């Protein structure tokens, strides 16, 4: 088994991973590992934008308060304060490096509005292609750094732990089938989300939560795994993927109508269509059940057609290919799994409870998102906490040690269909019982079914497909277990049998392999 030594190992090439690699390159050699192409990530597909309080009529305190309100009492105040204040510096830094955001006719930065925000503070690039533009920009910057080595089509399969410290990862190179040990003095997990665990998801097919499963198995603490954010408006057409129709569309005035043409959000929340995502997604789901339909409509007929086509060029082009004119036709949409709010528990510098291992981006639970992510805070978190993780890691670089060579993992085409079958079985379970609306009976049923599937895969195996199945099983259990423990409705976790928020339950649920459940209080700003 080949061994490669680096100072920093970054796993994942979304915006958080690219930011971490970029800053790490100033302090040593870097391996950037991606299980697909470097430009395949949730960040790349992000349409909405990046939130930052830079308007003269705005202030970080406003952004702070909006984030707390959306987070439903579960945001850690110190983490949010860092996000909104250091976010301003990070935006100025990336602009000074050459990143171009959209500007108005006067040359001023164009600021959009999205759900949950009280001020126009959403920066965009390329209209509705912000994620693509930002990740492409950072990837270009990363590739210019001579001491960053990139490894595409290479999947991390095991975190290397010796005497309670992380010393890198074992990875499988898909093209050659070769196993590689990446030894590092600091390892950063930036593996993104897990929403492809669900039948309907806005995420690329790579978003299956690998980083969560690997960290869990290595004894790393997980926080708030019950909170899965469902994006309210994903295209709902037979045979088509759940293509995201950005929240920014509603920010520009689009209305939600049920299948009978009735507008329904005005009676649900004072901000109507611009209510926080958890509110809108749940309202759409209930309206679908009420009207016995599998979708609702987005209507932009009342808006300026030329402006809409110019503002949302990517969405317009995609819908046009499907025969939909977004300025004249009703767009059928339904909620789809979109974002993992919880994840690997870190401190304010991305440090996990395993020395030598850091996490940033969607895979991390920094305390910023609470029970529901405020729109367009995710790209900002990548910039701020990707940089902070390296700031701490570079000060705590550890000496690598010789460790036992782990068993190799092998590719086996013969089990490809088996993996897809089990993945779909689990996805249907999660959609049916651990989706937008949950209850005790459904959660218990899902847990029992997951355990039955697990029994089929108890035997040790070096087959990569079976390794992935075990990952999915572990992640499903983490989400279901946390959802059973939280006997209230809060943010992205809605219990039909416990419909109210319970003040005493405003605590983080922490899970760790082989340990008792822990409950951590929210850190409040004094």
C-alpha positions as CSV (number, residue, x, y, z in Angstrom):
1,X,0.0,0.0,0.0
2,X,1.5,3.3,-1.1
3,X,2.1,6.0,1.6
4,X,2.2,9.7,0.8
5,X,3.3,12.3,3.4
6,X,1.9,15.8,3.6
7,X,1.6,18.6,6.2
8,X,-2.1,19.1,5.6
9,X,-4.6,16.6,4.2
10,X,-7.9,18.2,3.0
11,X,-10.7,15.8,2.1
12,X,-13.3,17.4,-0.1
13,X,-13.1,20.0,-2.9
14,X,-16.2,22.1,-2.2
15,X,-15.8,25.8,-1.2
16,X,-14.7,24.9,2.4
17,X,-12.1,22.4,1.2
18,X,-10.7,24.8,-1.4
19,X,-10.5,27.7,1.1
20,X,-8.8,25.4,3.6
21,X,-6.3,24.1,1.0
22,X,-5.6,27.7,-0.2
23,X,-4.7,28.9,3.3
24,X,-2.9,25.7,4.3
25,X,-0.5,26.1,1.3
26,X,1.1,29.1,3.0
27,X,2.2,26.8,5.8
28,X,3.3,23.5,4.2
29,X,2.5,20.8,1.7
30,X,-1.1,20.0,1.0
31,X,-3.0,17.0,-0.4
32,X,-6.5,17.9,-1.7
33,X,-8.6,14.8,-2.1
34,X,-11.9,14.5,-4.0
35,X,-13.9,11.4,-4.7
36,X,-15.1,12.9,-8.0
37,X,-13.8,15.7,-10.1
38,X,-12.6,18.7,-8.2
39,X,-15.5,20.9,-9.3
40,X,-18.3,18.5,-8.2
41,X,-19.8,19.7,-4.9
42,X,-22.8,21.2,-3.2
43,X,-20.9,24.5,-3.2
44,X,-20.6,24.4,-7.0
45,X,-24.4,24.0,-7.4
46,X,-25.3,26.8,-4.9
47,X,-27.6,29.2,-6.7
48,X,-28.6,31.6,-4.0
49,X,-25.6,33.6,-3.0
50,X,-23.5,34.5,0.0
51,X,-24.9,36.6,2.8
52,X,-22.9,39.5,4.3
53,X,-23.8,42.7,6.0
54,X,-21.9,45.2,3.9
55,X,-24.7,47.7,2.9
56,X,-24.5,51.1,4.5
57,X,-28.0,50.5,6.0
58,X,-27.1,47.1,7.3
59,X,-24.9,45.9,10.2
60,X,-23.4,42.6,11.4
61,X,-25.7,42.8,14.4
62,X,-28.7,42.6,12.1
63,X,-27.3,39.6,10.3
64,X,-26.6,38.1,13.7
65,X,-30.2,38.5,14.9
66,X,-31.6,37.1,11.6
67,X,-29.4,34.1,11.9
68,X,-30.5,33.5,15.5
69,X,-34.2,33.8,14.6
70,X,-33.9,31.4,11.7
71,X,-31.9,29.0,14.0
72,X,-34.8,28.7,16.4
73,X,-32.9,29.2,19.6
74,X,-30.2,26.6,18.9
75,X,-27.4,28.8,17.5
76,X,-24.3,29.3,19.6
77,X,-24.0,33.1,19.8
78,X,-20.2,33.2,19.7
79,X,-20.1,31.1,16.5
80,X,-22.6,33.4,14.8
81,X,-20.8,36.5,15.9
82,X,-17.6,35.2,14.4
83,X,-19.5,34.4,11.1
84,X,-21.1,37.8,10.6
85,X,-18.1,39.9,11.6
86,X,-15.2,37.9,10.1
87,X,-17.4,37.2,7.1
88,X,-17.0,40.9,6.2
89,X,-13.2,40.6,6.2
90,X,-13.3,37.3,4.2
91,X,-15.5,38.9,1.5
92,X,-13.2,41.9,1.2
93,X,-10.3,39.5,1.0
94,X,-11.7,37.4,-1.8
95,X,-12.8,40.5,-3.7
96,X,-9.3,41.9,-3.4
97,X,-8.0,38.6,-4.8
98,X,-10.1,39.1,-8.0
99,X,-13.4,37.5,-7.3
100,X,-16.1,39.4,-9.1
101,X,-19.6,39.7,-7.7
102,X,-22.6,41.1,-9.6
103,X,-22.9,44.9,-9.6
104,X,-25.8,47.3,-10.5
105,X,-25.8,49.9,-13.2
106,X,-23.9,52.3,-10.9
107,X,-21.1,49.8,-10.3
108,X,-22.2,49.1,-6.7
109,X,-22.4,45.5,-5.5
110,X,-25.9,44.2,-6.2
111,X,-27.5,42.9,-3.0
112,X,-30.4,40.5,-3.1
113,X,-33.0,39.5,-0.5
114,X,-33.8,35.9,0.6
115,X,-36.0,34.2,3.2
116,X,-35.4,35.1,6.8
117,X,-33.2,38.2,6.0
118,X,-34.5,41.6,7.1
119,X,-32.0,43.5,4.8
120,X,-30.8,43.0,1.2
121,X,-27.4,41.5,1.9
122,X,-27.0,38.6,-0.6
123,X,-24.1,38.9,-3.0
124,X,-24.4,37.0,-6.3
125,X,-22.0,36.1,-9.0
126,X,-23.3,35.3,-12.5
127,X,-26.9,35.9,-11.4
128,X,-27.9,32.5,-10.0
129,X,-24.5,30.8,-10.4
130,X,-22.8,32.1,-7.3
131,X,-21.6,28.7,-6.1
132,X,-20.2,27.8,-9.5
133,X,-18.4,31.1,-9.8
134,X,-16.9,31.1,-6.3
135,X,-15.7,27.5,-6.3
136,X,-14.3,27.9,-9.8
137,X,-12.5,31.1,-8.7
138,X,-11.1,29.3,-5.6
139,X,-10.2,26.2,-7.6
140,X,-8.1,28.4,-10.0
141,X,-6.4,30.0,-7.0
142,X,-5.7,26.5,-5.5
143,X,-4.3,25.1,-8.7
144,X,-1.9,28.1,-8.9
145,X,-0.3,27.0,-5.6
146,X,2.7,24.7,-6.3
147,X,2.7,22.9,-3.0
148,X,-0.9,21.6,-3.3
149,X,-1.2,18.1,-4.8
150,X,-4.7,17.2,-6.1
151,X,-6.2,13.7,-6.1
152,X,-9.4,13.3,-8.1
153,X,-11.6,10.1,-8.1
154,X,-10.1,9.3,-4.7
155,X,-12.4,8.4,-1.8
156,X,-11.4,8.5,1.9
157,X,-12.4,5.1,3.4
158,X,-10.8,5.2,6.9
159,X,-9.5,7.8,9.3
160,X,-6.1,6.7,10.6
161,X,-6.1,6.8,14.4
162,X,-3.1,5.9,16.6
163,X,-3.0,6.4,20.3
164,X,-5.9,8.8,20.3
165,X,-4.6,11.0,17.5
166,X,-5.5,11.3,13.8
167,X,-2.6,10.9,11.4
168,X,-4.4,11.0,8.1
169,X,-6.6,8.8,6.0
170,X,-6.7,5.7,3.9
171,X,-8.1,6.3,0.5
172,X,-9.2,4.3,-2.6
173,X,-8.3,5.5,-6.0
174,X,-11.2,4.6,-8.3
175,X,-9.3,4.6,-11.6
176,X,-6.5,2.3,-10.5
177,X,-8.1,0.5,-7.6
178,X,-5.1,1.3,-5.6
179,X,-5.2,2.0,-1.8
180,X,-3.2,5.0,-0.6
181,X,-2.3,6.0,2.9
182,X,-2.2,9.8,3.2
183,X,-0.2,10.6,6.3
184,X,-0.6,14.1,7.6
185,X,0.3,16.4,10.4
186,X,-3.2,17.8,10.3
187,X,-6.3,16.4,8.5
188,X,-9.4,18.5,7.6
189,X,-12.7,17.0,6.8
190,X,-14.6,19.1,4.2
191,X,-16.7,16.3,2.7
192,X,-20.0,18.2,2.5
193,X,-23.5,16.9,3.2
194,X,-25.6,13.8,3.1
195,X,-28.9,14.8,1.5
196,X,-28.5,12.1,-1.2
197,X,-29.6,9.8,1.6
198,X,-33.1,10.9,0.6
199,X,-35.1,10.0,-2.5
200,X,-35.6,13.6,-3.5
201,X,-32.5,15.8,-3.1
202,X,-31.0,18.9,-4.7
203,X,-27.5,17.6,-4.0
204,X,-25.1,16.0,-6.5
205,X,-24.9,12.2,-6.2
206,X,-21.6,12.4,-4.3
207,X,-23.4,14.0,-1.2
208,X,-23.8,10.7,0.7
209,X,-22.3,11.7,4.1
210,X,-19.1,9.7,3.9
211,X,-17.2,12.2,6.1
212,X,-19.8,11.8,8.9
213,X,-19.7,8.0,8.8
214,X,-15.8,7.9,8.8
215,X,-15.6,10.4,11.7
216,X,-18.3,8.6,13.7
217,X,-16.4,5.3,13.4
218,X,-13.2,7.0,14.5
219,X,-14.9,8.2,17.8
220,X,-15.6,11.7,16.7
221,X,-18.6,13.5,18.3
222,X,-21.7,14.3,16.2
223,X,-24.1,17.1,17.0
224,X,-27.7,17.9,16.1
225,X,-28.0,15.2,13.4
226,X,-31.9,15.4,13.5
227,X,-31.9,18.7,11.7
228,X,-32.1,18.2,7.9
229,X,-33.1,21.2,5.9
230,X,-35.5,20.6,3.0
231,X,-35.3,23.3,0.4
232,X,-38.9,24.4,-0.2
233,X,-38.8,24.9,-4.0
234,X,-37.2,22.1,-6.0
235,X,-38.6,21.3,-9.4
236,X,-41.2,18.5,-9.3
237,X,-41.6,16.8,-12.7
238,X,-41.9,13.1,-13.5
239,X,-38.5,11.6,-14.4
240,X,-36.6,14.7,-13.7
241,X,-34.1,15.4,-10.8
242,X,-35.1,17.7,-8.1
243,X,-33.5,20.8,-9.7
244,X,-33.2,23.7,-7.3
245,X,-35.2,26.8,-8.0
246,X,-33.3,29.3,-5.9
247,X,-34.9,31.0,-2.9
248,X,-33.7,34.2,-4.5
249,X,-36.6,33.7,-7.0
250,X,-39.0,34.3,-4.0
251,X,-36.7,37.1,-2.9
252,X,-37.6,38.9,-6.1
253,X,-41.3,38.4,-5.5
254,X,-42.3,35.0,-6.8
255,X,-45.5,33.6,-5.2
256,X,-46.4,30.1,-4.0
257,X,-49.8,28.8,-5.2
258,X,-51.4,25.5,-4.5
259,X,-52.7,23.3,-7.3
260,X,-56.0,25.2,-7.2
261,X,-54.2,28.5,-7.8
262,X,-54.6,29.7,-4.3
263,X,-51.8,31.6,-2.5
264,X,-51.3,30.1,0.9
265,X,-48.2,31.5,2.6
266,X,-49.8,34.8,3.7
267,X,-51.8,33.1,6.4
268,X,-48.9,31.0,7.6
269,X,-46.2,33.6,8.4
270,X,-45.9,37.5,8.4
271,X,-43.0,37.2,5.9
272,X,-45.2,35.0,3.6
273,X,-43.0,33.4,0.9
274,X,-39.9,35.0,2.5
275,X,-40.4,33.1,5.8
276,X,-37.4,31.0,6.9
277,X,-37.0,27.7,5.0
278,X,-38.2,25.4,7.6
279,X,-41.5,27.3,7.8
280,X,-42.0,27.4,4.0
281,X,-41.1,23.8,3.4
282,X,-43.5,22.5,6.1
283,X,-46.3,24.8,4.8
284,X,-45.8,23.5,1.3
285,X,-45.8,19.9,2.5
286,X,-49.0,20.4,4.5
287,X,-50.7,22.2,1.5
288,X,-49.7,19.2,-0.8
289,X,-51.3,16.8,1.7
290,X,-54.4,19.0,2.0
291,X,-54.9,19.2,-1.8
292,X,-53.8,15.6,-2.4
293,X,-51.0,16.7,-4.8
294,X,-47.3,16.0,-5.2
295,X,-46.4,19.7,-5.8
296,X,-47.4,23.3,-5.5
297,X,-46.6,26.1,-8.0
298,X,-44.2,29.0,-8.1
299,X,-45.7,31.9,-10.1
300,X,-43.6,34.8,-11.5
301,X,-46.2,36.0,-14.0
302,X,-46.7,39.3,-12.2
303,X,-42.9,40.2,-12.4
304,X,-40.9,41.9,-15.1
305,X,-40.0,39.1,-17.6
306,X,-36.8,40.6,-19.0
307,X,-35.5,41.3,-15.5
308,X,-36.3,37.7,-14.3
309,X,-34.6,36.1,-17.4
310,X,-31.5,38.3,-16.8
311,X,-31.4,37.7,-13.1
312,X,-31.9,33.9,-13.2
313,X,-30.2,32.9,-16.4
314,X,-29.2,29.3,-15.3
315,X,-32.7,28.5,-14.0
316,X,-34.3,30.0,-17.0
317,X,-32.1,28.0,-19.4
318,X,-32.8,24.7,-17.5
319,X,-36.5,25.2,-17.4
320,X,-36.6,26.3,-21.0
321,X,-35.0,22.9,-22.0
322,X,-38.0,21.3,-20.2
323,X,-40.5,23.4,-22.0
324,X,-41.2,25.7,-19.1
325,X,-41.2,29.5,-19.5
326,X,-40.5,30.7,-16.0
327,X,-41.9,34.2,-16.7
328,X,-45.3,32.9,-18.0
329,X,-45.8,29.3,-16.8
330,X,-46.5,28.0,-13.4
331,X,-43.5,26.1,-12.1
332,X,-44.3,22.8,-10.2
333,X,-42.1,22.6,-7.1
334,X,-42.0,20.5,-3.9
335,X,-39.5,20.3,-1.0
336,X,-36.4,18.2,-1.4
337,X,-33.6,17.3,1.1
338,X,-31.0,20.1,0.7
339,X,-28.7,20.7,3.7
340,X,-27.3,18.9,6.7
341,X,-27.6,21.4,9.5
342,X,-25.8,19.3,12.2
343,X,-22.7,17.2,11.7
344,X,-19.2,16.7,13.1
345,X,-18.9,18.7,16.3
346,X,-16.1,21.3,16.3
347,X,-14.9,24.2,18.4
348,X,-14.8,27.7,17.1
349,X,-11.6,26.8,15.2
350,X,-12.8,23.7,13.4
351,X,-11.1,21.3,15.9
352,X,-12.9,18.1,16.7
353,X,-12.5,16.0,19.9
354,X,-10.0,13.8,18.0
355,X,-6.6,15.6,18.1
356,X,-5.2,16.2,14.6
357,X,-8.7,16.1,12.9
358,X,-10.6,19.3,11.9
359,X,-13.8,19.9,10.0
360,X,-15.3,22.8,8.1
361,X,-18.2,23.5,5.7
362,X,-21.5,21.5,5.6
363,X,-20.0,18.4,7.3
364,X,-19.2,20.4,10.4
365,X,-21.4,21.6,13.2
366,X,-19.8,24.8,14.4
367,X,-22.8,26.1,16.2
368,X,-23.7,28.6,13.5
369,X,-26.7,27.0,11.9
370,X,-28.8,26.1,15.0
371,X,-32.0,24.2,14.1
372,X,-32.4,25.8,10.7
373,X,-29.8,27.4,8.4
374,X,-30.5,30.9,7.3
375,X,-30.4,31.2,3.5
376,X,-27.0,31.9,2.0
377,X,-25.0,31.6,5.3
378,X,-23.5,28.3,4.1
379,X,-21.0,29.8,1.6
380,X,-20.0,32.4,4.1
381,X,-19.4,29.7,6.7
382,X,-17.1,28.0,4.2
383,X,-15.0,31.1,3.9
384,X,-14.8,31.9,7.6
385,X,-14.5,28.5,9.1
386,X,-12.3,27.0,6.3
387,X,-9.8,29.7,7.1
388,X,-10.1,29.4,10.9
389,X,-9.6,25.6,10.7
390,X,-6.2,26.2,9.1
391,X,-5.3,29.0,11.5
392,X,-5.6,26.5,14.4
393,X,-4.2,23.5,12.6
394,X,-1.0,25.3,11.5
395,X,-0.3,26.1,15.2
396,X,-0.8,22.6,16.3
397,X,0.9,20.5,13.6
398,X,1.8,17.1,15.1
399,X,4.6,14.7,14.2
400,X,3.4,11.8,12.1
401,X,4.0,8.3,13.5
402,X,4.3,4.9,12.0
403,X,1.0,3.1,12.3
404,X,-0.1,-0.4,11.4
405,X,-1.1,-0.8,7.8
406,X,-4.9,-1.2,7.6
407,X,-6.7,-3.8,5.5
408,X,-7.2,-2.6,1.9
409,X,-10.6,-1.8,0.4
410,X,-11.4,-3.3,-3.0
411,X,-13.6,-2.2,-5.9
412,X,-16.1,-5.0,-6.9
413,X,-18.3,-4.3,-9.9
414,X,-20.4,-7.4,-9.0
415,X,-21.9,-5.7,-5.9
416,X,-22.7,-2.4,-7.7
417,X,-26.4,-3.3,-8.1
418,X,-26.6,-4.5,-4.5
419,X,-25.4,-1.2,-3.3
420,X,-27.9,0.8,-5.4
421,X,-30.7,-1.5,-4.2
422,X,-29.9,-1.0,-0.5
423,X,-29.3,2.8,-1.0
424,X,-32.7,3.1,-2.6
425,X,-34.3,1.0,0.1
426,X,-32.8,3.3,2.8
427,X,-33.7,6.5,0.9
428,X,-37.4,5.4,0.7
429,X,-37.4,4.7,4.4
430,X,-35.9,8.1,5.2
431,X,-38.3,9.9,2.9
432,X,-41.3,8.1,4.4
433,X,-40.5,8.4,8.1
434,X,-37.6,10.8,8.7
435,X,-38.6,13.6,6.2
436,X,-40.2,16.9,6.8
437,X,-42.9,15.7,9.2
438,X,-42.0,13.0,11.7
439,X,-43.7,11.0,14.6
440,X,-42.6,8.4,17.1
441,X,-44.3,5.5,15.4
442,X,-42.7,6.3,12.0
443,X,-39.2,6.9,13.5
444,X,-39.3,3.6,15.4
445,X,-40.5,1.8,12.3
446,X,-37.6,3.3,10.3
447,X,-35.1,2.4,13.1
448,X,-36.3,-1.2,13.1
449,X,-36.0,-1.5,9.3
450,X,-32.5,0.0,9.3
451,X,-31.5,-2.5,11.9
452,X,-32.9,-5.4,9.8
453,X,-30.8,-4.2,6.8
454,X,-27.8,-3.8,9.1
455,X,-28.0,-7.5,10.1
456,X,-27.3,-8.5,6.5
457,X,-24.0,-6.6,6.6
458,X,-22.6,-7.5,10.0
459,X,-19.8,-9.6,8.6
460,X,-16.4,-7.8,8.0
461,X,-15.9,-7.0,4.4
462,X,-13.2,-5.2,2.3
463,X,-15.7,-4.6,-0.6
464,X,-16.1,-0.9,-1.2
465,X,-19.8,-1.2,-2.0
466,X,-20.4,-2.9,1.3
467,X,-18.3,-0.3,3.1
468,X,-20.6,2.4,1.6
469,X,-23.7,0.5,2.8
470,X,-22.4,0.4,6.3
471,X,-21.7,4.2,6.1
472,X,-25.3,4.8,5.0
473,X,-26.7,2.6,7.8
474,X,-24.6,4.4,10.4
475,X,-25.8,7.8,9.2
476,X,-29.5,6.8,9.1
477,X,-29.2,5.6,12.7
478,X,-27.6,8.8,13.8
479,X,-30.4,10.9,12.3
480,X,-33.2,8.7,13.5
481,X,-31.8,8.3,17.0
482,X,-31.4,12.1,17.4
483,X,-34.9,12.6,16.0
484,X,-36.4,10.2,18.5
485,X,-34.6,12.0,21.4
486,X,-35.9,15.5,20.4
487,X,-39.5,15.4,21.6
488,X,-40.5,18.8,20.2
489,X,-40.7,20.6,16.9
490,X,-37.9,23.0,16.2
491,X,-36.5,24.3,12.9
492,X,-35.8,21.4,10.5
493,X,-37.2,18.8,12.9
494,X,-41.0,18.7,13.0
495,X,-42.7,16.1,15.2
496,X,-46.4,15.8,14.5
497,X,-46.8,14.1,18.0
498,X,-44.8,17.0,19.7
499,X,-45.8,20.1,17.6
500,X,-44.5,22.8,20.0
501,X,-41.1,24.1,20.8
502,X,-40.0,23.1,24.3
503,X,-37.7,25.7,26.0
504,X,-36.0,23.0,28.1
505,X,-35.0,21.2,25.0
506,X,-33.0,24.1,23.5
507,X,-29.8,22.0,23.8
508,X,-27.5,20.3,21.4
509,X,-27.8,16.5,21.2
510,X,-24.3,15.0,21.1
511,X,-23.7,11.4,19.9
512,X,-20.4,9.5,20.2
513,X,-19.6,5.9,19.4
514,X,-19.7,3.8,22.6
515,X,-20.6,6.7,24.8
516,X,-23.8,7.9,26.5
517,X,-25.8,10.7,24.8
518,X,-24.8,14.2,25.9
519,X,-26.8,17.4,26.0
520,X,-24.9,20.6,25.7
521,X,-26.5,24.0,26.4
522,X,-26.5,26.7,23.8
523,X,-23.7,29.3,24.3
524,X,-25.5,32.6,24.8
525,X,-24.0,36.0,24.3
526,X,-23.7,37.8,27.6
